[in-house]
Amino acid sequence: MARKSSRALWTAHLKGGARVTSSATKSTRTKKGVEKSSQRGVRGIILGIDPSLRGTGLAVIDSRTEPYQLLASWHG
């Protein structure tokens, strides 16, 4: 059996039809088993770091309120 590319696996996963198989067990993940994104995550203050080659970017985001607030950012 030919292996699927990473791109094909992600496409199938995002469409809700990804299948996880192994030699021991086989299972199918359906839309009913996927949590809604509004129920996931953490409410708090987030530090985001972008370690790019040309310079580092930092951001501090407050996710305790809706909409999220950018508290500080820096690029250097």
PDB file of N, CA, C and O in Angstrom, chain B, residues numbered from 101:
ATOM      1  N   MET B 101       0.841  -1.174   0.000  1.00  0.00           N
ATOM      2  CA  MET B 101       0.000   0.000   0.000  1.00  0.00           C
ATOM      3  C   MET B 101       0.890   1.243   0.000  1.00  0.00           C
ATOM      4  O   MET B 101       1.845   1.330   0.772  1.00  0.00           O
ATOM      5  N   ALA B 102       0.575   2.195  -0.862  1.00  0.00           N
ATOM      6  CA  ALA B 102       1.347   3.426  -0.959  1.00  0.00           C
ATOM      7  C   ALA B 102       1.062   4.322   0.237  1.00  0.00           C
ATOM      8  O   ALA B 102      -0.066   4.388   0.724  1.00  0.00           O
ATOM      9  N   ARG B 103       2.086   5.002   0.698  1.00  0.00           N
ATOM     10  CA  ARG B 103       1.926   5.919   1.822  1.00  0.00           C
ATOM     11  C   ARG B 103       1.415   7.256   1.324  1.00  0.00           C
ATOM     12  O   ARG B 103       1.802   7.718   0.251  1.00  0.00           O
ATOM     13  N   LYS B 104       0.536   7.880   2.113  1.00  0.00           N
ATOM     14  CA  LYS B 104       0.027   9.205   1.767  1.00  0.00           C
ATOM     15  C   LYS B 104       1.041  10.256   2.182  1.00  0.00           C
ATOM     16  O   LYS B 104       1.766  10.091   3.163  1.00  0.00           O
ATOM     17  N   SER B 105       1.079  11.327   1.427  1.00  0.00           N
ATOM     18  CA  SER B 105       1.970  12.431   1.782  1.00  0.00           C
ATOM     19  C   SER B 105       1.417  13.157   3.003  1.00  0.00           C
ATOM     20  O   SER B 105       0.240  13.030   3.342  1.00  0.00           O
ATOM     21  N   SER B 106       2.273  13.905   3.641  1.00  0.00           N
ATOM     22  CA  SER B 106       1.860  14.686   4.803  1.00  0.00           C
ATOM     23  C   SER B 106       0.750  15.660   4.430  1.00  0.00           C
ATOM     24  O   SER B 106      -0.192  15.865   5.195  1.00  0.00           O
ATOM     25  N   ARG B 107       0.868  16.255   3.253  1.00  0.00           N
ATOM     26  CA  ARG B 107      -0.151  17.201   2.788  1.00  0.00           C
ATOM     27  C   ARG B 107      -1.503  16.515   2.617  1.00  0.00           C
ATOM     28  O   ARG B 107      -2.533  17.065   3.005  1.00  0.00           O
ATOM     29  N   ALA B 108      -1.501  15.307   2.032  1.00  0.00           N
ATOM     30  CA  ALA B 108      -2.752  14.568   1.836  1.00  0.00           C
ATOM     31  C   ALA B 108      -3.367  14.161   3.169  1.00  0.00           C
ATOM     32  O   ALA B 108      -4.589  14.189   3.321  1.00  0.00           O
ATOM     33  N   LEU B 109      -2.536  13.783   4.133  1.00  0.00           N
ATOM     34  CA  LEU B 109      -3.044  13.417   5.455  1.00  0.00           C
ATOM     35  C   LEU B 109      -3.684  14.615   6.153  1.00  0.00           C
ATOM     36  O   LEU B 109      -4.748  14.480   6.758  1.00  0.00           O
ATOM     37  N   TRP B 110      -3.042  15.794   6.077  1.00  0.00           N
ATOM     38  CA  TRP B 110      -3.617  16.988   6.700  1.00  0.00           C
ATOM     39  C   TRP B 110      -4.915  17.394   6.012  1.00  0.00           C
ATOM     40  O   TRP B 110      -5.867  17.792   6.683  1.00  0.00           O
ATOM     41  N   THR B 111      -4.966  17.303   4.700  1.00  0.00           N
ATOM     42  CA  THR B 111      -6.187  17.635   3.968  1.00  0.00           C
ATOM     43  C   THR B 111      -7.325  16.734   4.411  1.00  0.00           C
ATOM     44  O   THR B 111      -8.435  17.207   4.656  1.00  0.00           O
ATOM     45  N   ALA B 112      -7.057  15.443   4.516  1.00  0.00           N
ATOM     46  CA  ALA B 112      -8.081  14.495   4.966  1.00  0.00           C
ATOM     47  C   ALA B 112      -8.494  14.787   6.400  1.00  0.00           C
ATOM     48  O   ALA B 112      -9.678  14.717   6.729  1.00  0.00           O
ATOM     49  N   HIS B 113      -7.536  15.112   7.252  1.00  0.00           N
ATOM     50  CA  HIS B 113      -7.844  15.411   8.652  1.00  0.00           C
ATOM     51  C   HIS B 113      -8.735  16.644   8.771  1.00  0.00           C
ATOM     52  O   HIS B 113      -9.707  16.636   9.527  1.00  0.00           O
ATOM     53  N   LEU B 114      -8.410  17.699   8.033  1.00  0.00           N
ATOM     54  CA  LEU B 114      -9.194  18.928   8.106  1.00  0.00           C
ATOM     55  C   LEU B 114     -10.595  18.757   7.536  1.00  0.00           C
ATOM     56  O   LEU B 114     -11.521  19.454   7.951  1.00  0.00           O
ATOM     57  N   LYS B 115     -10.758  17.846   6.597  1.00  0.00           N
ATOM     58  CA  LYS B 115     -12.084  17.560   6.049  1.00  0.00           C
ATOM     59  C   LYS B 115     -12.880  16.639   6.964  1.00  0.00           C
ATOM     60  O   LYS B 115     -14.063  16.403   6.722  1.00  0.00           O
ATOM     61  N   GLY B 116     -12.248  16.114   8.014  1.00  0.00           N
ATOM     62  CA  GLY B 116     -12.944  15.259   8.968  1.00  0.00           C
ATOM     63  C   GLY B 116     -12.947  13.796   8.591  1.00  0.00           C
ATOM     64  O   GLY B 116     -13.675  13.010   9.197  1.00  0.00           O
ATOM     65  N   GLY B 117     -12.166  13.411   7.620  1.00  0.00           N
ATOM     66  CA  GLY B 117     -12.178  12.023   7.183  1.00  0.00           C
ATOM     67  C   GLY B 117     -10.875  11.296   7.405  1.00  0.00           C
ATOM     68  O   GLY B 117     -10.624  10.271   6.772  1.00  0.00           O
ATOM     69  N   ALA B 118     -10.037  11.808   8.293  1.00  0.00           N
ATOM     70  CA  ALA B 118      -8.749  11.156   8.518  1.00  0.00           C
ATOM     71  C   ALA B 118      -8.950   9.832   9.225  1.00  0.00           C
ATOM     72  O   ALA B 118      -9.771   9.717  10.135  1.00  0.00           O
ATOM     73  N   ARG B 119      -8.206   8.850   8.806  1.00  0.00           N
ATOM     74  CA  ARG B 119      -8.260   7.538   9.432  1.00  0.00           C
ATOM     75  C   ARG B 119      -6.897   7.225  10.024  1.00  0.00           C
ATOM     76  O   ARG B 119      -5.863   7.405   9.379  1.00  0.00           O
ATOM     77  N   VAL B 120      -6.915   6.753  11.261  1.00  0.00           N
ATOM     78  CA  VAL B 120      -5.681   6.372  11.926  1.00  0.00           C
ATOM     79  C   VAL B 120      -5.636   4.859  11.946  1.00  0.00           C
ATOM     80  O   VAL B 120      -6.538   4.216  12.483  1.00  0.00           O
ATOM     81  N   THR B 121      -4.593   4.283  11.364  1.00  0.00           N
ATOM     82  CA  THR B 121      -4.484   2.830  11.335  1.00  0.00           C
ATOM     83  C   THR B 121      -3.134   2.408  11.876  1.00  0.00           C
ATOM     84  O   THR B 121      -2.133   3.104  11.710  1.00  0.00           O
ATOM     85  N   SER B 122      -3.124   1.270  12.516  1.00  0.00           N
ATOM     86  CA  SER B 122      -1.879   0.669  12.969  1.00  0.00           C
ATOM     87  C   SER B 122      -2.023  -0.831  12.841  1.00  0.00           C
ATOM     88  O   SER B 122      -3.111  -1.328  12.547  1.00  0.00           O
ATOM     89  N   SER B 123      -0.952  -1.552  13.054  1.00  0.00           N
ATOM     90  CA  SER B 123      -1.019  -3.001  12.930  1.00  0.00           C
ATOM     91  C   SER B 123      -1.856  -3.619  14.038  1.00  0.00           C
ATOM     92  O   SER B 123      -2.404  -4.706  13.858  1.00  0.00           O
ATOM     93  N   ALA B 124      -1.966  -2.945  15.184  1.00  0.00           N
ATOM     94  CA  ALA B 124      -2.713  -3.494  16.309  1.00  0.00           C
ATOM     95  C   ALA B 124      -4.199  -3.142  16.249  1.00  0.00           C
ATOM     96  O   ALA B 124      -5.050  -4.008  16.454  1.00  0.00           O
ATOM     97  N   THR B 125      -4.512  -1.884  15.969  1.00  0.00           N
ATOM     98  CA  THR B 125      -5.909  -1.450  15.977  1.00  0.00           C
ATOM     99  C   THR B 125      -6.190  -0.561  14.790  1.00  0.00           C
ATOM    100  O   THR B 125      -5.284   0.024  14.197  1.00  0.00           O
ATOM    101  N   LYS B 126      -7.458  -0.471  14.455  1.00  0.00           N
ATOM    102  CA  LYS B 126      -7.917   0.446  13.422  1.00  0.00           C
ATOM    103  C   LYS B 126      -9.039   1.275  14.016  1.00  0.00           C
ATOM    104  O   LYS B 126      -9.927   0.740  14.680  1.00  0.00           O
ATOM    105  N   SER B 127      -9.004   2.582  13.781  1.00  0.00           N
ATOM    106  CA  SER B 127     -10.069   3.441  14.284  1.00  0.00           C
ATOM    107  C   SER B 127     -10.313   4.558  13.289  1.00  0.00           C
ATOM    108  O   SER B 127      -9.428   4.938  12.523  1.00  0.00           O
ATOM    109  N   THR B 128     -11.534   5.077  13.316  1.00  0.00           N
ATOM    110  CA  THR B 128     -11.911   6.191  12.456  1.00  0.00           C
ATOM    111  C   THR B 128     -12.359   7.337  13.337  1.00  0.00           C
ATOM    112  O   THR B 128     -13.156   7.144  14.256  1.00  0.00           O
ATOM    113  N   ARG B 129     -11.866   8.500  13.072  1.00  0.00           N
ATOM    114  CA  ARG B 129     -12.271   9.672  13.836  1.00  0.00           C
ATOM    115  C   ARG B 129     -13.366  10.383  13.065  1.00  0.00           C
ATOM    116  O   ARG B 129     -13.171  10.750  11.906  1.00  0.00           O
ATOM    117  N   THR B 130     -14.509  10.582  13.691  1.00  0.00           N
ATOM    118  CA  THR B 130     -15.627  11.251  13.044  1.00  0.00           C
ATOM    119  C   THR B 130     -15.770  12.660  13.592  1.00  0.00           C
ATOM    120  O   THR B 130     -15.112  13.033  14.564  1.00  0.00           O
ATOM    121  N   LYS B 131     -16.637  13.434  12.959  1.00  0.00           N
ATOM    122  CA  LYS B 131     -16.860  14.810  13.407  1.00  0.00           C
ATOM    123  C   LYS B 131     -17.453  14.850  14.810  1.00  0.00           C
ATOM    124  O   LYS B 131     -17.248  15.822  15.537  1.00  0.00           O
ATOM    125  N   LYS B 132     -18.185  13.808  15.201  1.00  0.00           N
ATOM    126  CA  LYS B 132     -18.767  13.785  16.537  1.00  0.00           C
ATOM    127  C   LYS B 132     -17.691  13.712  17.614  1.00  0.00           C
ATOM    128  O   LYS B 132     -17.903  14.195  18.727  1.00  0.00           O
ATOM    129  N   GLY B 133     -16.537  13.116  17.303  1.00  0.00           N
ATOM    130  CA  GLY B 133     -15.470  12.962  18.275  1.00  0.00           C
ATOM    131  C   GLY B 133     -14.538  14.154  18.364  1.00  0.00           C
ATOM    132  O   GLY B 133     -13.638  14.168  19.205  1.00  0.00           O
ATOM    133  N   VAL B 134     -14.729  15.148  17.523  1.00  0.00           N
ATOM    134  CA  VAL B 134     -13.846  16.309  17.508  1.00  0.00           C
ATOM    135  C   VAL B 134     -14.460  17.416  18.355  1.00  0.00           C
ATOM    136  O   VAL B 134     -15.632  17.758  18.196  1.00  0.00           O
ATOM    137  N   GLU B 135     -13.658  17.968  19.254  1.00  0.00           N
ATOM    138  CA  GLU B 135     -14.148  19.059  20.090  1.00  0.00           C
ATOM    139  C   GLU B 135     -14.250  20.349  19.289  1.00  0.00           C
ATOM    140  O   GLU B 135     -13.501  20.563  18.335  1.00  0.00           O
ATOM    141  N   LYS B 136     -15.170  21.191  19.682  1.00  0.00           N
ATOM    142  CA  LYS B 136     -15.256  22.516  19.073  1.00  0.00           C
ATOM    143  C   LYS B 136     -14.107  23.360  19.589  1.00  0.00           C
ATOM    144  O   LYS B 136     -13.702  23.231  20.744  1.00  0.00           O
ATOM    145  N   SER B 137     -13.583  24.224  18.729  1.00  0.00           N
ATOM    146  CA  SER B 137     -12.430  25.029  19.126  1.00  0.00           C
ATOM    147  C   SER B 137     -12.766  26.003  20.252  1.00  0.00           C
ATOM    148  O   SER B 137     -11.871  26.423  20.986  1.00  0.00           O
ATOM    149  N   SER B 138     -14.041  26.369  20.401  1.00  0.00           N
ATOM    150  CA  SER B 138     -14.410  27.291  21.469  1.00  0.00           C
ATOM    151  C   SER B 138     -14.338  26.626  22.838  1.00  0.00           C
ATOM    152  O   SER B 138     -14.311  27.320  23.855  1.00  0.00           O
ATOM    153  N   GLN B 139     -14.306  25.295  22.886  1.00  0.00           N
ATOM    154  CA  GLN B 139     -14.239  24.580  24.152  1.00  0.00           C
ATOM    155  C   GLN B 139     -12.808  24.205  24.520  1.00  0.00           C
ATOM    156  O   GLN B 139     -12.569  23.688  25.611  1.00  0.00           O
ATOM    157  N   ARG B 140     -11.872  24.454  23.644  1.00  0.00           N
ATOM    158  CA  ARG B 140     -10.496  24.059  23.886  1.00  0.00           C
ATOM    159  C   ARG B 140      -9.657  25.268  24.248  1.00  0.00           C
ATOM    160  O   ARG B 140     -10.075  26.412  24.067  1.00  0.00           O
ATOM    161  N   GLY B 141      -8.489  25.001  24.753  1.00  0.00           N
ATOM    162  CA  GLY B 141      -7.545  26.073  24.989  1.00  0.00           C
ATOM    163  C   GLY B 141      -7.517  26.523  26.429  1.00  0.00           C
ATOM    164  O   GLY B 141      -8.212  25.990  27.294  1.00  0.00           O
ATOM    165  N   VAL B 142      -6.698  27.512  26.655  1.00  0.00           N
ATOM    166  CA  VAL B 142      -6.483  28.039  27.993  1.00  0.00           C
ATOM    167  C   VAL B 142      -6.748  29.532  27.976  1.00  0.00           C
ATOM    168  O   VAL B 142      -6.364  30.221  27.031  1.00  0.00           O
ATOM    169  N   ARG B 143      -7.386  30.027  28.991  1.00  0.00           N
ATOM    170  CA  ARG B 143      -7.595  31.467  29.142  1.00  0.00           C
ATOM    171  C   ARG B 143      -6.475  31.996  30.014  1.00  0.00           C
ATOM    172  O   ARG B 143      -6.333  31.581  31.164  1.00  0.00           O
ATOM    173  N   GLY B 144      -5.688  32.897  29.487  1.00  0.00           N
ATOM    174  CA  GLY B 144      -4.570  33.445  30.241  1.00  0.00           C
ATOM    175  C   GLY B 144      -3.768  34.395  29.395  1.00  0.00           C
ATOM    176  O   GLY B 144      -4.256  34.922  28.394  1.00  0.00           O
ATOM    177  N   ILE B 145      -2.536  34.612  29.799  1.00  0.00           N
ATOM    178  CA  ILE B 145      -1.625  35.479  29.061  1.00  0.00           C
ATOM    179  C   ILE B 145      -0.643  34.593  28.309  1.00  0.00           C
ATOM    180  O   ILE B 145      -0.027  33.701  28.892  1.00  0.00           O
ATOM    181  N   ILE B 146      -0.502  34.844  27.014  1.00  0.00           N
ATOM    182  CA  ILE B 146       0.299  34.004  26.129  1.00  0.00           C
ATOM    183  C   ILE B 146       1.518  34.782  25.656  1.00  0.00           C
ATOM    184  O   ILE B 146       1.405  35.936  25.242  1.00  0.00           O
ATOM    185  N   LEU B 147       2.687  34.143  25.719  1.00  0.00           N
ATOM    186  CA  LEU B 147       3.909  34.703  25.156  1.00  0.00           C
ATOM    187  C   LEU B 147       4.184  33.968  23.858  1.00  0.00           C
ATOM    188  O   LEU B 147       4.428  32.761  23.862  1.00  0.00           O
ATOM    189  N   GLY B 148       4.144  34.692  22.744  1.00  0.00           N
ATOM    190  CA  GLY B 148       4.433  34.108  21.442  1.00  0.00           C
ATOM    191  C   GLY B 148       5.831  34.489  21.002  1.00  0.00           C
ATOM    192  O   GLY B 148       6.222  35.653  21.083  1.00  0.00           O
ATOM    193  N   ILE B 149       6.594  33.491  20.528  1.00  0.00           N
ATOM    194  CA  ILE B 149       7.977  33.721  20.109  1.00  0.00           C
ATOM    195  C   ILE B 149       8.144  33.246  18.676  1.00  0.00           C
ATOM    196  O   ILE B 149       7.789  32.114  18.348  1.00  0.00           O
ATOM    197  N   ASP B 150       8.683  34.107  17.820  1.00  0.00           N
ATOM    198  CA  ASP B 150       8.978  33.768  16.425  1.00  0.00           C
ATOM    199  C   ASP B 150      10.490  33.837  16.231  1.00  0.00           C
ATOM    200  O   ASP B 150      11.038  34.925  16.056  1.00  0.00           O
ATOM    201  N   PRO B 151      11.174  32.689  16.260  1.00  0.00           N
ATOM    202  CA  PRO B 151      12.634  32.680  16.136  1.00  0.00           C
ATOM    203  C   PRO B 151      13.090  32.615  14.681  1.00  0.00           C
ATOM    204  O   PRO B 151      13.682  31.617  14.269  1.00  0.00           O
ATOM    205  N   SER B 152      12.830  33.646  13.905  1.00  0.00           N
ATOM    206  CA  SER B 152      13.199  33.626  12.493  1.00  0.00           C
ATOM    207  C   SER B 152      14.697  33.880  12.323  1.00  0.00           C
ATOM    208  O   SER B 152      15.381  34.263  13.272  1.00  0.00           O
ATOM    209  N   LEU B 153      15.195  33.665  11.114  1.00  0.00           N
ATOM    210  CA  LEU B 153      16.617  33.843  10.836  1.00  0.00           C
ATOM    211  C   LEU B 153      17.021  35.309  10.797  1.00  0.00           C
ATOM    212  O   LEU B 153      18.160  35.639  11.126  1.00  0.00           O
ATOM    213  N   ARG B 154      16.118  36.188  10.405  1.00  0.00           N
ATOM    214  CA  ARG B 154      16.446  37.611  10.262  1.00  0.00           C
ATOM    215  C   ARG B 154      16.234  38.412  11.534  1.00  0.00           C
ATOM    216  O   ARG B 154      16.675  39.558  11.614  1.00  0.00           O
ATOM    217  N   GLY B 155      15.583  37.849  12.516  1.00  0.00           N
ATOM    218  CA  GLY B 155      15.338  38.558  13.765  1.00  0.00           C
ATOM    219  C   GLY B 155      14.245  37.865  14.544  1.00  0.00           C
ATOM    220  O   GLY B 155      13.400  37.178  13.970  1.00  0.00           O
ATOM    221  N   THR B 156      14.264  38.044  15.832  1.00  0.00           N
ATOM    222  CA  THR B 156      13.287  37.398  16.693  1.00  0.00           C
ATOM    223  C   THR B 156      12.086  38.309  16.890  1.00  0.00           C
ATOM    224  O   THR B 156      12.235  39.518  17.065  1.00  0.00           O
ATOM    225  N   GLY B 157      10.890  37.719  16.861  1.00  0.00           N
ATOM    226  CA  GLY B 157       9.675  38.468  17.137  1.00  0.00           C
ATOM    227  C   GLY B 157       9.031  37.940  18.401  1.00  0.00           C
ATOM    228  O   GLY B 157       8.978  36.729  18.618  1.00  0.00           O
ATOM    229  N   LEU B 158       8.544  38.836  19.233  1.00  0.00           N
ATOM    230  CA  LEU B 158       7.880  38.469  20.480  1.00  0.00           C
ATOM    231  C   LEU B 158       6.536  39.180  20.561  1.00  0.00           C
ATOM    232  O   LEU B 158       6.387  40.302  20.078  1.00  0.00           O
ATOM    233  N   ALA B 159       5.566  38.520  21.172  1.00  0.00           N
ATOM    234  CA  ALA B 159       4.263  39.141  21.402  1.00  0.00           C
ATOM    235  C   ALA B 159       3.678  38.602  22.701  1.00  0.00           C
ATOM    236  O   ALA B 159       3.854  37.429  23.032  1.00  0.00           O
ATOM    237  N   VAL B 160       2.988  39.460  23.425  1.00  0.00           N
ATOM    238  CA  VAL B 160       2.280  39.065  24.639  1.00  0.00           C
ATOM    239  C   VAL B 160       0.804  39.341  24.394  1.00  0.00           C
ATOM    240  O   VAL B 160       0.413  40.472  24.104  1.00  0.00           O
ATOM    241  N   ILE B 161      -0.020  38.287  24.514  1.00  0.00           N
ATOM    242  CA  ILE B 161      -1.445  38.374  24.203  1.00  0.00           C
ATOM    243  C   ILE B 161      -2.254  37.967  25.428  1.00  0.00           C
ATOM    244  O   ILE B 161      -1.942  36.972  26.082  1.00  0.00           O
ATOM    245  N   ASP B 162      -3.289  38.734  25.735  1.00  0.00           N
ATOM    246  CA  ASP B 162      -4.204  38.412  26.831  1.00  0.00           C
ATOM    247  C   ASP B 162      -5.420  37.711  26.237  1.00  0.00           C
ATOM    248  O   ASP B 162      -6.209  38.326  25.519  1.00  0.00           O
ATOM    249  N   SER B 163      -5.569  36.412  26.542  1.00  0.00           N
ATOM    250  CA  SER B 163      -6.694  35.647  26.002  1.00  0.00           C
ATOM    251  C   SER B 163      -7.786  35.434  27.043  1.00  0.00           C
ATOM    252  O   SER B 163      -8.650  34.575  26.866  1.00  0.00           O
ATOM    253  N   ARG B 164      -7.756  36.205  28.122  1.00  0.00           N
ATOM    254  CA  ARG B 164      -8.782  36.068  29.154  1.00  0.00           C
ATOM    255  C   ARG B 164     -10.073  36.774  28.782  1.00  0.00           C
ATOM    256  O   ARG B 164     -11.115  36.521  29.387  1.00  0.00           O
ATOM    257  N   THR B 165     -10.015  37.660  27.791  1.00  0.00           N
ATOM    258  CA  THR B 165     -11.200  38.405  27.376  1.00  0.00           C
ATOM    259  C   THR B 165     -11.447  38.190  25.893  1.00  0.00           C
ATOM    260  O   THR B 165     -10.543  37.789  25.161  1.00  0.00           O
ATOM    261  N   GLU B 166     -12.652  38.451  25.456  1.00  0.00           N
ATOM    262  CA  GLU B 166     -12.991  38.417  24.030  1.00  0.00           C
ATOM    263  C   GLU B 166     -13.213  39.841  23.575  1.00  0.00           C
ATOM    264  O   GLU B 166     -13.954  40.547  24.259  1.00  0.00           O
ATOM    265  N   PRO B 167     -12.660  40.319  22.522  1.00  0.00           N
ATOM    266  CA  PRO B 167     -11.616  39.682  21.718  1.00  0.00           C
ATOM    267  C   PRO B 167     -10.280  39.725  22.447  1.00  0.00           C
ATOM    268  O   PRO B 167     -10.101  40.496  23.390  1.00  0.00           O
ATOM    269  N   TYR B 168      -9.345  38.891  22.004  1.00  0.00           N
ATOM    270  CA  TYR B 168      -8.013  38.878  22.596  1.00  0.00           C
ATOM    271  C   TYR B 168      -7.366  40.253  22.450  1.00  0.00           C
ATOM    272  O   TYR B 168      -7.645  40.983  21.498  1.00  0.00           O
ATOM    273  N   GLN B 169      -6.502  40.597  23.400  1.00  0.00           N
ATOM    274  CA  GLN B 169      -5.830  41.895  23.361  1.00  0.00           C
ATOM    275  C   GLN B 169      -4.326  41.696  23.241  1.00  0.00           C
ATOM    276  O   GLN B 169      -3.744  40.866  23.939  1.00  0.00           O
ATOM    277  N   LEU B 170      -3.702  42.460  22.355  1.00  0.00           N
ATOM    278  CA  LEU B 170      -2.251  42.474  22.226  1.00  0.00           C
ATOM    279  C   LEU B 170      -1.710  43.405  23.301  1.00  0.00           C
ATOM    280  O   LEU B 170      -1.973  44.607  23.272  1.00  0.00           O
ATOM    281  N   LEU B 171      -0.959  42.861  24.247  1.00  0.00           N
ATOM    282  CA  LEU B 171      -0.414  43.666  25.336  1.00  0.00           C
ATOM    283  C   LEU B 171       0.918  44.302  24.959  1.00  0.00           C
ATOM    284  O   LEU B 171       1.185  45.446  25.326  1.00  0.00           O
ATOM    285  N   ALA B 172       1.754  43.571  24.231  1.00  0.00           N
ATOM    286  CA  ALA B 172       3.059  44.100  23.817  1.00  0.00           C
ATOM    287  C   ALA B 172       3.586  43.271  22.659  1.00  0.00           C
ATOM    288  O   ALA B 172       3.248  42.096  22.516  1.00  0.00           O
ATOM    289  N   SER B 173       4.420  43.897  21.831  1.00  0.00           N
ATOM    290  CA  SER B 173       5.087  43.161  20.757  1.00  0.00           C
ATOM    291  C   SER B 173       6.439  43.799  20.491  1.00  0.00           C
ATOM    292  O   SER B 173       6.646  44.983  20.754  1.00  0.00           O
ATOM    293  N   TRP B 174       7.365  42.991  19.961  1.00  0.00           N
ATOM    294  CA  TRP B 174       8.714  43.466  19.689  1.00  0.00           C
ATOM    295  C   TRP B 174       9.312  42.644  18.567  1.00  0.00           C
ATOM    296  O   TRP B 174       9.096  41.434  18.496  1.00  0.00           O
ATOM    297  N   HIS B 175      10.051  43.283  17.701  1.00  0.00           N
ATOM    298  CA  HIS B 175      10.768  42.591  16.629  1.00  0.00           C
ATOM    299  C   HIS B 175      12.168  43.162  16.562  1.00  0.00           C
ATOM    300  O   HIS B 175      12.349  44.376  16.463  1.00  0.00           O
ATOM    301  N   GLY B 176      13.155  42.291  16.617  1.00  0.00           N
ATOM    302  CA  GLY B 176      14.523  42.796  16.601  1.00  0.00           C
ATOM    303  C   GLY B 176      15.485  41.904  15.893  1.00  0.00           C
ATOM    304  O   GLY B 176      16.672  42.219  15.810  1.00  0.00           O
TER     305      GLY B 176
END
